[in-house]
């Protein structure tokens, strides 16, 4: 039964059923409706992740030394010496010890420091040369060289320093995600550690990036085959400055990723050289983030390799799909 448009007396259109016999000639002239084109699958592993430590990597000194310790009138060298001593004597975690000691010292000085104060302190943190422009320039470099592949670049921060201070820095908004130590502020006379990121604990967050499980409420312990992980380690670069970064660099290199050890401009290269000789990093470089610096050039070399690898991986993926569709 066909449905045709009829005009009513008032001129309005209505649909009325009309029975008629379709001739053979008409039937032969019927053109089948075109099939809807199926969405063409796209290769999705086109994300490059640059992962940074903070203290000694993006800024010259521990972040607490710029405002927190001066505000409570405590000498930085004496503070870290005492923190390390207490941790050793008590068999305590050094990071939990320093977080507790900071506020213990503040209370003893009669100075109350809350979350807003810590964020404000972040504005006083000094960054290495070029850091503020680094993120835009790296993004632009990748966009200019991805051959229309629409590669995505993400910047991550993994730090044992304080998330609240990092939030106050001008580069906080440039990170896709920040994993750092934090305090509880409401339920205690002294703020209590909410999250502590240790040297070895940093590696958990590398796997979170690798597996795409960045929500800390979700476990990363369930098995995920390598071929379905959204950000392969081979698409990642880790930037660190010393012993606290060794576990992350080791995981990165062992898993096929990349690492660069930085040192303060004019400072000793000894630690970086040790890491390089031990196979923990691809390169060492001064922490000069300005365009055309040694760090810039060596980072771009690794990026060029990753961009080429992504094109090769995608071509292999396409060939595999083509062969899978062929009979036999």
N, C-alpha and C positions, 0 to 999 in steps of 0.2 A: 504494500500500500504506500503510495506516495503522499507527501503533504505539500500542498500548493498554497500560495498566498491569494486570498480573495479579498475584494473590497466590499465593505458593507455600504448601505445607503448613506450612512453618515460620512462615508469616506475613510473610515478606519480600516486598517488591515486586520484580517483574522486568518487563522490557520484552519483549513477544513480538509478532511480526508477525501480523496477522489480516487476511485478505482479505475484503472485502465490497463490494457494489455500492451506490454512492451514487445515491439516487433523484433524479428531476428536481426534486422539491420541495425536497429537501435542498440540491441544488446552487444553487437560486435563493435559498436562505436564507443562503448563505455570505457573510460580511461580509469584505471585503478588509482585510488588516492595514494599520493607519495608517502612512503614510510618515513616516520620521524627518525632523523639521524641520531644515533646513539652518541652520548657524550664520549669523546675520545679520552681514554685514560691518559693521565699526565704523570711524568716522573716527578716524584715529590721530594726526593732527598737533595734539595738545593739550598740548604741552610748552612752557612758558615758561622761558627761560634768562636768569638774571641773572649777568653776568660782571664780575668785579672785578679791578682792579689792586690792589696791596697798599701799597707805600710811598707815603705822601702821600694815599692814598685811604681805606684802612682804619686806618692808623696814621700819626701825625704826622711821624715821621722815618724815614730808612732803617733797616731792622731791625738792621743790623750795629752801629748806634750805641748800642743799649740794653745790650748785654753784651759782644759780641766785642771791639770796640775798647777799651772800658774795661779789660777783662781783660788785654789785652796792653800797656796803658799808652800808647795812641796817640790823639792828638787827632783828632777826627772831621774838622774843617775841613782840617787839614793833610793827613790821609790822602786825602781826595777830591781835593784840589788836586794832590798827588803822583801819584795814579792817573791823573788826566786828563792831566797833563804827560807821564808815561811813555807813555801810549797815543798821544799826539800825536807824540812824538819817534820812537817805534818804528813808527808806522803800524799799531798793533795795535788789535784790537777793545776798546773801553773796558770791556766786561763781563768778557771773559777777563782783561784786565789787573787789574781790581779783585779778581777771585777769586784770582788768583795772588799779588797783593801782600798780601792778607789773611794768607795762610799764611806768606809770606816774612817778614812782620813778626812773626808769632807765633814762628817758628823763631828769629829774631834775638833775641827776648826770652826764649828758652828755655822757652816754654810750648807744650805739646802739646795740641792741641784735636782731638778726634775727633768722630765722628757723634753719639754720645750727648751730648757737651758742647754741640753746636749745638742739638740738640732741647731740652736743658735751658735754653739761652739764650732760647728762644722764650717761656718763661714770664715773662720780664721785659719783653717787648714791650708798649708802651702802645697801646691802641686808642682810636679816637675815641669820643665819648659815644654810647651806645646800640648800638654795634656788636654786642655779645654777644647782645642780645635781638632784634636786627633780623631775623634769619633766621626765627625762630618767628613773629614778628608779620607778616612779609610772607607767609609760608605761610598763616597764618590768614586774612589779608585776602583772598587769592585763593580759599581754600576757601569763604569766606562769600559770594563773589560770582560763582562759576562756574555758578550756576543748575543744579546737578546734572550738569554736563558732565564732572566728574572731571578737571579740568585739573591737570596735574602741573607743579610748579615745581622747578627745579634751580638751585643756586648753584655757580658755577665760579670758580676763581682762576687768573689768568694773570699771572705775576710774573717779573721778572728777578732778584728777590731769591733767597734760598736756601731750597730746599724743606725742608731739615732744621730751620731755625729756625721756619719756618711750621708745621711739624708739632708743635712744642712750644707753640703758642699755643692758647688755649681755643676758638677758632673753627675749628680745622683740621677737626674731624669734621663740620662743617656743610656742607662742600663736596662736591658730587657727584664732582668731580675737581679735582685741583690740578696745574697745569703751571707749574713753576718751575725755576730753575737748580739743578744738583746737582753734588756732587763724587764722584769715585772715592776710596775711602779705603784700599784694601788693597794695591795694587800699587806704590805710590810712596812715597818718603821724604816728599815734600810731597803732600798730596791734590791730585788733578788734576781739572780740570773734566770732568764727565760729560755734562752738558747745560747749554747756555747759551741763554737766551731773550732775544733782542735786541728792540729796539723794533719793527722790521719783522717779526721772527720770531714775535711774538705773534699776528699775523694768521693764521698757520698753524693755531693752536689754535681760533680762531673758526670756521674752515672744518671742523675736526675735529668740533666741537660741531654745526655745521650739518648735516654729512653723517652724524653718528652713528658716526664712525670715531675713537674716543677711545683705542684701543690704539695706542701709539706704534710698535709693531712693524709696523703696517699702513700702507701708503702712502695718501695722500689725493689723489694726482695723477690717478687714473683719473676719467674723466668720469662724473658722476652728474646726471641730469636734475633740474632744480629741483623738479619736482612729486613726486619720490620722496624728497627729503631730509627726514629726520624732524623737524628743528627749523629751520623757516624763519627767516631773519634778522629778519623782521617780528615774530617772537616773542621777540626778544632785546633786552636792555638792557646796554650797557657802561658801567661806572663807572670814570673815570680822573681824574687831577689835572693833567697837564701835557704837555710836549713828547713825553715817552716814550710817551704814549698816542695821539698824533695819527694814526699809521698805522692803529691799531685802530678809532679813531672814524671815520676816513675810510672804511674798508672797511664798517663797520657802517652808516653813513648811506647810502653808495652802493648798498648791497645791500638797502635798505628797512628796516633795523633802527633802533635808538634808542641814544642816548648821553647821559650826564649828566656834566658836568665839575664836580668838587668842589674846594673850597679849604678850608684849615684855618680853623676858627672864628676870626674876628678878623683873618684874613690877607687879603692883597690878592686882589681878584677879577680883576685885569688879565688873567691868562692865560686864565681861563674866558671872559671877555668877548671876547677875541680868537678863541677857538675857536667861540663862539656866532656872532660876526659872519662867520666864515669858513664857517659851515654845517657845522661838525664835530660839533656836539652839539645836542640838543633844548633842554636846560636847563642852567643853572649853579646851584649851591647850596652852602651851607656844609656841611662834612662832619660834620653833626650827625644821627646815625642814630636819634635818639629819635622815638617816635611823635608825630605832629602837627608835626614840624619842617618847614622848607621842603623839605628833601630828601625826607622822607616823603611830603609832599603831591604833589610833582612826580613822584616815582616811581609813586605810586598812580594819577595821571592817565594815565601811559603804560600801566600795567597794565590799567586800565579799558578803554583803547582796544584793547589786545591781546585781552582777553576778549571784547569785542564783535566784533572781527575773526574770532576763532576760531568764534563762533556763526554769523557770516555765511558763512565758508568752509565750515563743515559743512553749512549749508543748501544752498549751491551744489553741494556734493559729492553730497548726497542727490538733488537735482533732476537732476543729470547721470546718476546711476545709474537713476533712474526713467525718464527719457527713453530711455536706452540699452536698457531692457527692452521698450519699446513697439515693436510691429512697424511697419515703414515709417519 
